């Protein structure tokens, strides 16, 4: 949610992408995806920073699962076909918080961009 709204332009396309990911990748029904988004927004609004979320991920997810999360985030970044400076900053911050390397971040980005081009 933070990634979608960091540039202060939370578009319908970004919301649709997030809902699609929750439904297709995680098998959530529409009402469950909507409820999860509402809860995520509330948690994000109540939080001071992203460390608390990253810490939970680091404690409970494997490196491969964290890379999968980064790939999913890249999908949200490129919904509009481009990355702005705020999204760039946040992706790098998340890479550090999730203890991933720069190469892992870039490999995930290239995988998503390649899939995006293949879909066109």
C-alpha positions as CSV (number, residue, x, y, z in Angstrom):
1,X,0.0,0.0,0.0
2,X,2.8,2.4,0.8
3,X,4.4,1.8,-2.6
4,X,1.2,2.6,-4.4
5,X,0.6,5.8,-2.5
6,X,4.1,7.1,-2.0
7,X,3.9,9.4,-5.0
8,X,0.6,10.8,-3.7
9,X,-1.1,9.5,-6.9
10,X,-2.8,6.2,-5.8
11,X,-4.4,5.4,-9.1
12,X,-7.2,3.0,-9.9
13,X,-4.8,1.0,-12.0
14,X,-2.5,0.5,-8.9
15,X,-5.5,-0.6,-6.8
16,X,-6.6,-3.0,-9.6
17,X,-3.1,-4.4,-9.7
18,X,-3.0,-4.9,-6.0
19,X,-6.4,-6.6,-6.0
20,X,-5.4,-8.8,-8.9
21,X,-2.3,-9.9,-7.1
22,X,-4.2,-10.7,-3.9
23,X,-6.9,-12.6,-5.9
24,X,-4.7,-14.4,-8.4
25,X,-1.4,-15.0,-6.6
26,X,-2.9,-15.6,-3.1
27,X,-6.3,-17.0,-4.0
28,X,-8.3,-14.4,-2.0
29,X,-12.0,-13.8,-2.8
30,X,-12.9,-10.2,-3.7
31,X,-14.3,-9.4,-0.2
32,X,-11.3,-10.9,1.5
33,X,-8.9,-8.9,-0.7
34,X,-10.9,-5.7,0.0
35,X,-10.8,-6.4,3.8
36,X,-7.0,-7.1,3.6
37,X,-6.4,-3.9,1.8
38,X,-8.5,-1.9,4.4
39,X,-6.6,-3.6,7.2
40,X,-3.2,-2.9,5.5
41,X,-4.1,0.8,5.1
42,X,-5.1,1.0,8.8
43,X,-1.9,-0.7,9.9
44,X,0.2,1.6,7.7
45,X,-1.6,4.7,8.9
46,X,-1.0,3.6,12.5
47,X,2.7,2.8,12.0
48,X,5.7,5.0,12.4
49,X,7.8,3.4,9.7
50,X,8.2,0.2,7.6
51,X,10.7,-1.5,9.9
52,X,8.1,-3.2,11.9
53,X,6.6,-4.9,8.8
54,X,10.0,-5.8,7.4
55,X,11.1,-7.2,10.7
56,X,8.1,-9.6,10.7
57,X,8.9,-10.6,7.1
58,X,12.6,-11.2,8.0
59,X,11.6,-13.4,11.0
60,X,9.1,-15.5,9.1
61,X,10.0,-15.6,5.4
62,X,12.9,-17.3,3.5
63,X,15.1,-15.3,1.2
64,X,13.3,-16.7,-1.8
65,X,9.9,-15.6,-0.4
66,X,11.3,-12.1,0.2
67,X,12.4,-12.0,-3.4
68,X,8.9,-13.0,-4.4
69,X,7.6,-10.1,-2.3
70,X,10.0,-7.7,-4.1
71,X,8.8,-9.0,-7.5
72,X,5.2,-8.4,-6.5
73,X,6.1,-4.8,-5.5
74,X,7.9,-4.3,-8.8
75,X,4.6,-5.2,-10.5
76,X,2.9,-2.4,-8.6
77,X,5.6,0.0,-9.5
78,X,5.3,-0.7,-13.2
79,X,1.5,-0.7,-13.5
80,X,1.9,2.8,-15.1
81,X,4.9,1.7,-17.2
82,X,7.4,3.8,-15.3
83,X,9.2,4.3,-12.0
84,X,9.3,7.7,-10.3
85,X,11.9,8.9,-7.8
86,X,9.7,8.1,-4.8
87,X,9.1,4.5,-5.9
88,X,12.8,4.2,-6.6
89,X,13.7,5.4,-3.2
90,X,11.2,3.1,-1.5
91,X,12.2,0.0,-3.4
92,X,15.8,0.6,-2.4
93,X,14.7,1.2,1.2
94,X,12.7,-2.1,1.2
95,X,15.7,-3.9,-0.3
96,X,17.7,-2.8,2.7
97,X,15.0,-3.5,5.2
98,X,14.5,-7.0,3.8
99,X,18.2,-7.6,3.8
100,X,18.4,-8.3,0.1
101,X,21.3,-7.4,-2.2
102,X,21.2,-4.9,-5.0
103,X,21.6,-7.7,-7.5
104,X,18.5,-9.4,-6.1
105,X,16.5,-6.2,-6.4
106,X,17.6,-5.7,-10.0
107,X,17.1,-9.4,-11.0
108,X,13.5,-9.2,-9.6
109,X,12.9,-5.9,-11.5
110,X,14.2,-7.4,-14.8
111,X,12.1,-10.5,-14.3
112,X,9.0,-8.4,-13.9
113,X,9.8,-6.1,-16.8
114,X,10.5,-9.1,-19.0
115,X,7.1,-10.6,-18.0
116,X,5.4,-7.2,-18.6
117,X,6.9,-7.0,-22.1
118,X,6.0,-10.5,-23.0
119,X,2.4,-9.8,-22.0
120,X,2.2,-6.9,-24.3
